[in-house]
Amino acid sequence: MTLALVEVERSINIVMENKIMKKLITTNIVAGVVIKLDGKYLLIQENCPGGKIHELWNFPAGKVDEGETIEEAAIREAKEESGYEVELIRKLDIFQADAQTPPKHTYEAKIIGGELAWPKDEILNAGWFTLEEIIEMKDKLRSSWIMEAIDIMENNVILQVGVKALLQNERGEYLLLRRSFIKYPEVKGRWDIVGGRIEAGKTLLKNLQREIKEETGLIFRGGLKLIAAQDILRNPERHVVRLTYLGQVTGAVSLDVNENDDYKWYKWEELNEIEDIDIYFKQLLEDKSLWGK
């Protein structure tokens, strides 16, 4: 293949990748804001007659439009749904109830202009509520992410538990996933192992099985072994304790593209040669005593 054809093929691949990324941003990402003023939180009431969310309360939030950043979308949604011009203070977290719902990038914001007003065709009402009032109306909230975001706001530092697993197939190879640039911009598309935060009320094993199924579609077949516990301190407002396991799986990989955009099976000796790898998993790889290798 000539150099010119190589460049043409490369350009086509870049264009196609950009189109896919834009589609993912447009259809699968939500941006929202949490505004607290004088001890009260701003909530809006959904206007969706006949829909499941009709009359439920939510933070100002909506899907990211094509061509805008997640931060720009959060500011726009605040203006459109509440009438307020806001400035983003910090990112609270990315909330996602399950693999079927879009991730919600959530920011703390402060009012810098405007006045309370809302589009009547989309919003029934808007108002300010204390924490106690929101707890009392818990059954009238659109999603659990509202209380989770408030919990971060109220407690400032939140403790979370995550479960991860280095998965091995029947051929003795190990699975790594490349994290989505869109959902996880802070990790810059590094390679990592399967896993995520636990859901309260479910065992570690149940949470890990859910993560394996949602992220890869693989079937967990046992052999689970706890390798290590680590403190993840990327964010000063969040302390994550990560538990990493070794386990065996079977089946064919089916990626959740909202979470990861690529995967690869590696031989053990190849793992240490990967450059763009999660720093915390790299720490475990470098400690040979953990693996009995």
One Martini backbone bead per residue (centre of mass of N, CA, C, O) as a GRO file, in nm:
protein
  293
    1MET     BB    1   0.095   0.036   0.024
    2THR     BB    2   0.076   0.353  -0.012
    3LEU     BB    3   0.116   0.646   0.150
    4ALA     BB    4  -0.144   0.780   0.043
    5LEU     BB    5  -0.340   0.549   0.124
    6VAL     BB    6  -0.278   0.553   0.423
    7GLU     BB    7  -0.380   0.846   0.471
    8VAL     BB    8  -0.668   0.800   0.376
    9GLU     BB    9  -0.741   0.576   0.578
   10ARG     BB   10  -0.683   0.746   0.829
   11SER     BB   11  -0.893   0.968   0.773
   12ILE     BB   12  -1.141   0.785   0.773
   13ASN     BB   13  -1.109   0.679   1.063
   14ILE     BB   14  -1.131   0.953   1.202
   15VAL     BB   15  -1.411   1.030   1.102
   16MET     BB   16  -1.562   0.782   1.215
   17GLU     BB   17  -1.482   0.825   1.511
   18ASN     BB   18  -1.609   1.106   1.542
   19LYS     BB   19  -1.899   1.016   1.480
   20ILE     BB   20  -1.925   0.818   1.713
   21MET     BB   21  -1.861   1.015   1.943
   22LYS     BB   22  -2.092   1.214   1.884
   23LYS     BB   23  -2.319   1.008   1.922
   24LEU     BB   24  -2.258   0.941   2.214
   25ILE     BB   25  -2.290   1.224   2.326
   26THR     BB   26  -2.583   1.279   2.224
   27THR     BB   27  -2.724   0.996   2.350
   28ASN     BB   28  -2.533   0.916   2.643
   29ILE     BB   29  -2.525   1.212   2.782
   30VAL     BB   30  -2.546   1.373   3.102
   31ALA     BB   31  -2.613   1.705   3.237
   32GLY     BB   32  -2.574   1.854   3.571
   33VAL     BB   33  -2.704   2.052   3.853
   34VAL     BB   34  -2.606   2.180   4.180
   35ILE     BB   35  -2.801   2.407   4.381
   36LYS     BB   36  -2.697   2.606   4.666
   37LEU     BB   37  -2.908   2.820   4.885
   38ASP     BB   38  -2.948   2.887   5.199
   39GLY     BB   39  -2.987   2.560   5.250
   40LYS     BB   40  -3.095   2.515   4.949
   41TYR     BB   41  -3.244   2.332   4.681
   42LEU     BB   42  -3.272   2.300   4.338
   43LEU     BB   43  -3.586   2.214   4.181
   44ILE     BB   44  -3.752   2.027   3.925
   45GLN     BB   45  -4.064   1.966   3.749
   46GLU     BB   46  -4.186   1.738   3.551
   47ASN     BB   47  -4.328   1.756   3.204
   48CYS     BB   48  -4.490   1.427   3.128
   49PRO     BB   49  -4.751   1.325   3.004
   50GLY     BB   50  -4.773   0.971   3.057
   51GLY     BB   51  -4.513   0.957   3.208
   52LYS     BB   52  -4.298   0.840   3.456
   53ILE     BB   53  -4.181   1.153   3.521
   54HIS     BB   54  -4.430   1.282   3.600
   55GLU     BB   55  -4.391   1.513   3.870
   56LEU     BB   56  -4.102   1.484   3.907
   57TRP     BB   57  -3.799   1.544   4.072
   58ASN     BB   58  -3.513   1.756   3.977
   59PHE     BB   59  -3.240   1.842   3.835
   60PRO     BB   60  -3.084   2.026   3.626
   61ALA     BB   61  -3.110   1.842   3.311
   62GLY     BB   62  -2.932   1.694   3.017
   63LYS     BB   63  -2.841   1.646   2.708
   64VAL     BB   64  -2.580   1.637   2.503
   65ASP     BB   65  -2.484   1.820   2.247
   66GLU     BB   66  -2.367   1.861   1.953
   67GLY     BB   67  -2.049   2.031   2.002
   68GLU     BB   68  -2.049   2.004   2.315
   69THR     BB   69  -1.971   2.015   2.626
   70ILE     BB   70  -2.046   1.910   2.935
   71GLU     BB   71  -2.022   2.189   3.069
   72GLU     BB   72  -2.200   2.344   2.869
   73ALA     BB   73  -2.454   2.176   2.919
   74ALA     BB   74  -2.494   2.241   3.218
   75ILE     BB   75  -2.531   2.548   3.179
   76ARG     BB   76  -2.767   2.535   2.979
   77GLU     BB   77  -2.972   2.372   3.151
   78ALA     BB   78  -2.993   2.577   3.377
   79LYS     BB   79  -3.111   2.804   3.204
   80GLU     BB   80  -3.357   2.654   3.071
   81GLU     BB   81  -3.486   2.530   3.359
   82SER     BB   82  -3.436   2.812   3.564
   83GLY     BB   83  -3.289   3.097   3.449
   84TYR     BB   84  -2.998   3.050   3.534
   85GLU     BB   85  -2.682   3.166   3.573
   86VAL     BB   86  -2.380   2.971   3.577
   87GLU     BB   87  -2.112   2.838   3.782
   88LEU     BB   88  -1.872   2.608   3.800
   89ILE     BB   89  -1.706   2.442   4.069
   90ARG     BB   90  -1.760   2.117   4.058
   91LYS     BB   91  -1.721   1.776   4.039
   92LEU     BB   92  -1.895   1.523   4.186
   93ASP     BB   93  -2.002   1.308   3.954
   94ILE     BB   94  -2.089   0.983   3.812
   95PHE     BB   95  -2.411   0.874   3.735
   96GLN     BB   96  -2.535   0.517   3.734
   97ALA     BB   97  -2.773   0.276   3.762
   98ASP     BB   98  -2.722   0.149   3.466
   99ALA     BB   99  -2.656   0.035   3.141
  100GLN     BB  100  -2.938   0.175   3.027
  101THR     BB  101  -2.834   0.439   3.147
  102PRO     BB  102  -2.717   0.742   3.144
  103PRO     BB  103  -2.467   0.928   3.228
  104LYS     BB  104  -2.425   1.166   3.508
  105HIS     BB  105  -2.290   1.474   3.496
  106THR     BB  106  -2.203   1.637   3.807
  107TYR     BB  107  -2.251   1.975   3.934
  108GLU     BB  108  -2.145   2.234   4.107
  109ALA     BB  109  -2.330   2.547   4.146
  110LYS     BB  110  -2.351   2.903   4.076
  111ILE     BB  111  -2.504   3.204   4.088
  112ILE     BB  112  -2.468   3.495   3.836
  113GLY     BB  113  -2.772   3.502   3.718
  114GLY     BB  114  -3.085   3.579   3.692
  115GLU     BB  115  -3.411   3.407   3.711
  116LEU     BB  116  -3.677   3.237   3.807
  117ALA     BB  117  -3.742   3.012   3.530
  118TRP     BB  118  -3.971   2.823   3.303
  119PRO     BB  119  -4.068   2.584   3.081
  120LYS     BB  120  -4.395   2.476   3.059
  121ASP     BB  121  -4.352   2.223   2.858
  122GLU     BB  122  -4.126   2.087   3.072
  123ILE     BB  123  -4.211   2.255   3.337
  124LEU     BB  124  -4.411   2.283   3.621
  125ASN     BB  125  -4.179   2.338   3.844
  126ALA     BB  126  -4.000   2.543   4.096
  127GLY     BB  127  -3.759   2.508   4.378
  128TRP     BB  128  -3.684   2.532   4.725
  129PHE     BB  129  -3.501   2.287   4.934
  130THR     BB  130  -3.452   2.109   5.193
  131LEU     BB  131  -3.326   1.824   5.305
  132GLU     BB  132  -3.577   1.735   5.465
  133GLU     BB  133  -3.779   1.772   5.230
  134ILE     BB  134  -3.644   1.573   5.033
  135ILE     BB  135  -3.669   1.321   5.207
  136GLU     BB  136  -3.987   1.329   5.218
  137MET     BB  137  -3.981   1.329   4.875
  138LYS     BB  138  -3.840   1.063   4.767
  139ASP     BB  139  -4.084   0.936   4.589
  140LYS     BB  140  -4.064   1.217   4.393
  141LEU     BB  141  -3.805   1.131   4.265
  142ARG     BB  142  -3.650   1.047   3.973
  143SER     BB  143  -3.365   0.976   4.126
  144SER     BB  144  -3.094   0.861   4.317
  145TRP     BB  145  -2.884   1.088   4.236
  146ILE     BB  146  -2.987   1.313   4.416
  147MET     BB  147  -2.898   1.195   4.695
  148GLU     BB  148  -2.603   1.141   4.618
  149ALA     BB  149  -2.526   1.438   4.564
  150ILE     BB  150  -2.610   1.548   4.840
  151ASP     BB  151  -2.418   1.376   5.007
  152ILE     BB  152  -2.165   1.516   4.902
  153MET     BB  153  -2.241   1.804   4.988
  154GLU     BB  154  -2.280   1.743   5.299
  155ASN     BB  155  -1.998   1.564   5.350
  156ASN     BB  156  -1.773   1.618   5.113
  157VAL     BB  157  -1.674   1.332   5.215
  158ILE     BB  158  -1.659   1.018   5.042
  159LEU     BB  159  -1.720   0.673   5.086
  160GLN     BB  160  -1.598   0.409   4.874
  161VAL     BB  161  -1.662   0.096   4.698
  162GLY     BB  162  -1.456  -0.121   4.499
  163VAL     BB  163  -1.465  -0.361   4.225
  164LYS     BB  164  -1.216  -0.586   4.091
  165ALA     BB  165  -1.098  -0.776   3.786
  166LEU     BB  166  -0.889  -1.030   3.682
  167LEU     BB  167  -0.944  -1.194   3.383
  168GLN     BB  168  -0.964  -1.544   3.295
  169ASN     BB  169  -0.928  -1.771   3.053
  170GLU     BB  170  -0.891  -2.087   2.915
  171ARG     BB  171  -0.594  -1.982   2.791
  172GLY     BB  172  -0.464  -1.777   3.016
  173GLU     BB  173  -0.586  -1.503   2.966
  174TYR     BB  174  -0.604  -1.139   2.996
  175LEU     BB  175  -0.831  -0.875   3.069
  176LEU     BB  176  -0.859  -0.563   2.891
  177LEU     BB  177  -0.977  -0.222   2.915
  178ARG     BB  178  -1.081   0.071   2.743
  179ARG     BB  179  -1.152   0.364   2.847
  180SER     BB  180  -1.366   0.607   2.807
  181PHE     BB  181  -1.326   0.934   2.706
  182ILE     BB  182  -1.608   1.040   2.789
  183LYS     BB  183  -1.663   0.923   3.082
  184TYR     BB  184  -1.319   0.916   3.136
  185PRO     BB  185  -1.121   1.183   3.111
  186GLU     BB  186  -0.919   1.142   3.360
  187VAL     BB  187  -0.785   0.859   3.219
  188LYS     BB  188  -0.723   0.873   2.907
  189GLY     BB  189  -0.778   0.575   2.790
  190ARG     BB  190  -0.703   0.355   2.972
  191TRP     BB  191  -0.606   0.055   3.086
  192ASP     BB  192  -0.821  -0.199   3.240
  193ILE     BB  193  -1.018  -0.348   3.464
  194VAL     BB  194  -1.280  -0.480   3.585
  195GLY     BB  195  -1.523  -0.245   3.728
  196GLY     BB  196  -1.675  -0.096   4.037
  197ARG     BB  197  -1.914   0.016   4.220
  198ILE     BB  198  -2.106  -0.052   4.477
  199GLU     BB  199  -2.411  -0.181   4.589
  200ALA     BB  200  -2.609  -0.141   4.828
  201GLY     BB  201  -2.707  -0.464   4.967
  202LYS     BB  202  -2.472  -0.611   4.817
  203THR     BB  203  -2.252  -0.822   4.747
  204LEU     BB  204  -1.945  -0.846   4.620
  205LEU     BB  205  -2.009  -1.073   4.421
  206LYS     BB  206  -2.262  -0.949   4.290
  207ASN     BB  207  -2.121  -0.692   4.192
  208LEU     BB  208  -1.907  -0.832   4.016
  209GLN     BB  209  -2.098  -0.987   3.829
  210ARG     BB  210  -2.233  -0.735   3.717
  211GLU     BB  211  -1.983  -0.599   3.594
  212ILE     BB  212  -1.907  -0.826   3.401
  213LYS     BB  213  -2.171  -0.832   3.240
  214GLU     BB  214  -2.195  -0.526   3.157
  215GLU     BB  215  -1.894  -0.490   3.029
  216THR     BB  216  -1.868  -0.803   2.869
  217GLY     BB  217  -2.074  -1.069   2.888
  218LEU     BB  218  -1.949  -1.257   3.072
  219ILE     BB  219  -1.891  -1.567   3.246
  220PHE     BB  220  -1.879  -1.655   3.563
  221ARG     BB  221  -1.672  -1.951   3.699
  222GLY     BB  222  -1.470  -1.861   3.923
  223GLY     BB  223  -1.184  -1.847   4.130
  224LEU     BB  224  -1.195  -1.643   4.356
  225LYS     BB  225  -0.936  -1.388   4.442
  226LEU     BB  226  -0.789  -1.197   4.670
  227ILE     BB  227  -0.530  -0.954   4.627
  228ALA     BB  228  -0.629  -0.642   4.701
  229ALA     BB  229  -0.604  -0.325   4.880
  230GLN     BB  230  -0.699   0.019   4.794
  231ASP     BB  231  -0.625   0.363   4.778
  232ILE     BB  232  -0.832   0.615   4.622
  233LEU     BB  233  -0.702   0.971   4.564
  234ARG     BB  234  -0.796   1.172   4.324
  235ASN     BB  235  -1.020   1.296   4.517
  236PRO     BB  236  -1.065   1.500   4.797
  237GLU     BB  237  -1.393   1.416   4.814
  238ARG     BB  238  -1.276   1.108   4.765
  239HIS     BB  239  -1.286   0.772   4.907
  240VAL     BB  240  -1.143   0.479   4.769
  241VAL     BB  241  -1.199   0.130   4.800
  242ARG     BB  242  -1.006  -0.124   4.643
  243LEU     BB  243  -1.102  -0.446   4.522
  244THR     BB  244  -0.893  -0.714   4.406
  245TYR     BB  245  -0.941  -0.975   4.168
  246LEU     BB  246  -0.931  -1.322   4.074
  247GLY     BB  247  -1.078  -1.466   3.766
  248GLN     BB  248  -1.306  -1.676   3.588
  249VAL     BB  249  -1.400  -1.706   3.236
  250THR     BB  250  -1.664  -1.714   2.982
  251GLY     BB  251  -1.683  -1.641   2.649
  252ALA     BB  252  -1.789  -1.348   2.481
  253VAL     BB  253  -1.723  -1.030   2.409
  254SER     BB  254  -1.948  -0.750   2.521
  255LEU     BB  255  -1.951  -0.424   2.494
  256ASP     BB  256  -1.981  -0.131   2.681
  257VAL     BB  257  -1.947   0.174   2.516
  258ASN     BB  258  -1.982   0.369   2.764
  259GLU     BB  259  -1.719   0.247   2.913
  260ASN     BB  260  -1.585   0.097   2.653
  261ASP     BB  261  -1.376   0.085   2.333
  262ASP     BB  262  -1.191  -0.168   2.425
  263TYR     BB  263  -1.013  -0.492   2.383
  264LYS     BB  264  -0.781  -0.740   2.547
  265TRP     BB  265  -0.581  -1.023   2.531
  266TYR     BB  266  -0.330  -1.136   2.768
  267LYS     BB  267  -0.037  -1.219   2.856
  268TRP     BB  268   0.135  -1.198   3.136
  269GLU     BB  269   0.409  -1.079   3.009
  270GLU     BB  270   0.246  -0.830   2.867
  271LEU     BB  271   0.136  -0.639   3.092
  272ASN     BB  272   0.415  -0.479   3.159
  273GLU     BB  273   0.420  -0.344   2.850
  274ILE     BB  274   0.203  -0.148   2.916
  275GLU     BB  275   0.156   0.196   2.915
  276ASP     BB  276  -0.168   0.258   2.911
  277ILE     BB  277  -0.218   0.221   3.247
  278ASP     BB  278  -0.344   0.181   3.532
  279ILE     BB  279  -0.184   0.280   3.818
  280TYR     BB  280  -0.309   0.071   4.024
  281PHE     BB  281  -0.261  -0.184   3.860
  282LYS     BB  282   0.044  -0.145   3.826
  283GLN     BB  283   0.116  -0.179   4.122
  284LEU     BB  284   0.028  -0.477   4.135
  285LEU     BB  285   0.212  -0.591   3.912
  286GLU     BB  286   0.486  -0.505   4.062
  287ASP     BB  287   0.377  -0.708   4.286
  288LYS     BB  288   0.470  -1.033   4.285
  289SER     BB  289   0.356  -1.144   4.565
  290LEU     BB  290   0.044  -1.143   4.482
  291TRP     BB  291   0.070  -1.380   4.232
  292GLY     BB  292   0.297  -1.606   4.234
  293LYS     BB  293   0.534  -1.533   3.998
   0.00000   0.00000   0.00000
